Amino acid sequence: MVAFLAALAGTGHALAAAPATQTVTVRYGPWTIPGGTMDRPGELPNVVSAAPKPCSNCDIVGEKPDLVYADGSTADMDSGPMLHHFVISNLAAHDTVCPLSPLGDRIWASGDERTEKTMPDGYGMPVKSYDRWAMLTDLMNYSAEPKTVYISITYTIAAAGTTTPVRSLWLDAGGCLTSDYSVPAGPSTHTWSWTSTVAGRIVFANGHQHAGGVHVKAADDTTGALICDSPATYDTMGGMRTIVKMGTCSGDPLATVARGDRLTVTSYYDSPAARNDVMGIVHAYIAEG
């Protein structure tokens, strides 16, 4: 991989619509999740660890996460484990929306929906040699037996500087202090707004919610433009109704944002019971300028 990237970097390529790419799979872990029951699952809550990067200098144009066993097979609620969430942060940079966040710049994340992110042609997230990644993981297990699992992420990468750079915008209905908030039983909405400190073109976004979520959207209140509306898709796994997919939005651009624009995330729930630990996040990527 290093030789491949070095060769590409040495050619002096200008920005291209579709640069040459390759995939690199990085396995994080292992973690052993305690056994539990359907009513009281075992849990490893919010474990923080160092996270290897897929390269030293490159542009990431796609990312596909999974939760797997040692043999590479998928670990899911049918056999016990649940990927409640993971967040990969760059500790060498500040979060754009919440610059005081102790997590740093939150650049990749997913829950059990395991959302695949693919940037439009010509866009990518730059990775620098001095970047320091960390991973926060929250894992659950509905099986009575402990389960040892890994988070496996397949990155699609291009040579450094061959794409238009994007940066992460973490738009969170919970605000900057915590992502968790409470919902009553039945239909509800929860909103949070941020005054943009950056200008540019939003080119990709996806949502994240917990069970009971219906959809989560982000909009530019200043211009009236919808940035992304991400619906939750449900299925039965391990005998439980759970979210298996959240919608993604991709476009060049989805919306154009100016400094000072008011961006609002709105999370819609229809929960069968009151809960105090739900989330409503739209994770977007913006090309500045």
Phi, psi and omega in degrees: 000317182298316180297320179299312181294320180297320179297316179293318182297329183282353182275349178070035181298139169276175178302136182231155181294322182219084182293158176298139184227164169214164179254143177228124179258127178246131179254124181254141181123202006276162170233138175254116183268129178301154175290161180202203177229174178296328179276328181224082182293151170292152186212143165245096188272127169049056175277132180251133180213161173295148183232113177300143175275156178284350182195167177273314177224115179192177172243126178269123182250353178198157183207128181228113183263157174206160171250125189225162170272176183301329181276002178091353179287150184292134175257119180217184188294341176295333176248002174128304189288148175228130174276087183301310169188158165224153175224125172258127182240150171262108183287350179272003181221160178264147174296134183294316184279320182236079188295342178269003181300128178292348180281348187080207183274112183280109191251331178221145181193156172194159166258205183291349176290341172054056186293129173272132180250130175226116180288151172302154180309132176094358181241148179197160176268116181287140174244128182251158182298331183271356178295141178236112183266144172228153181237130171256126181235144172229112185240145180231160182216118180266002177271152177289339181265141172302147181232131177258124188224166175229151166265121181250125181236124175262115180261140169258121189236150173237167179297150182302134175082007181264002177231162170286123187288142172244158173232159187277139170238111182261099183259110196236121179299337178281348181091202184266340184278324180203154175273340182282142170211173186256148173229149174278173170293142179092187183293142177201160173228153179217132184234157173209141184236153179221136175272117189296135175258003180229160177234144179160198185248119174279127188242345178207147176201153174211160182254165173215129175219170175258176180306135187102342178292144179254307173194163178223137183225157174234141181218155174265104183295332183291319182260344184082007183278135171281128178273309179196139172239115189248107180277151176267133175250133185248153170207175179259125176224133182060026181079008181239147174279121187217158178285127179245353180200142169239140184294149175244157179229133180220136179187161182233076003253170166287320180198153175252127187245138175252154173301135182094348176294145178265114178257131183236132173256133181234124183249127183251128178234155168221079189271137178292342179211158176297140180221151180243017187221037180268168178225158174210099188234136165247116179259112185244164178230130186237137171263115185286153176117000000 
